[in-house]
C-alpha cells in the first residue's frame, strides 16, 4: 500500500532521541513515541495525540510554536518541550526542540528529533522481522 505524500499532511509522526541531561528524564521519556494526527484542529493547526494512551498531545500555539504536553492543556502555551516555529504545518517546522528549565528559560535539546512519514503503528512491527530461513538456521544451530 503506497502513501501519497504530495499535499497530504502527516498522519503519523514520531518523537525520538535523547534529552539534555538536566531534564527530568522519566517525565520526558513518557512523551517520546508515535503520535497520530487528530481530525480536530487546535488554534487553526493540526494536532496529534500519542498513540499509546491519550495523555499527551502535540499542538501549535502562536506564541511558542509546536509543543508537547498534557492533553488537558491542549491549545495553551504549556508543555514539556517546544519547537519554536510560526509554521502551522508540522512538516514545515524546522529548528531545535527545547525543554523548559526551572528558572523559566529554555534549553536546546538537539538530540530530539521528529520522524515524519512514520507508518501506522500496526505496520511498524513488521520491520525487523527475521525471515523463516534465518529462524530455521538459528534453530539448527541451537540443535547441534
Buried (B, 14 or more C-beta within 10 A) or exposed (E): EEEEEEEEEBBBBBBBBBBBEEBEEEEBEBBBBBBBBBEEEBEEBBBBBBBEEEEBBBBBBEEBBBBBBBBEBBBBEBBBBBBBBEBBEBBEBEEEBBBBEEEEEBEEBEEBBBEEEBBEBEEBEEEEEEEEEEEEEEEEEEEE
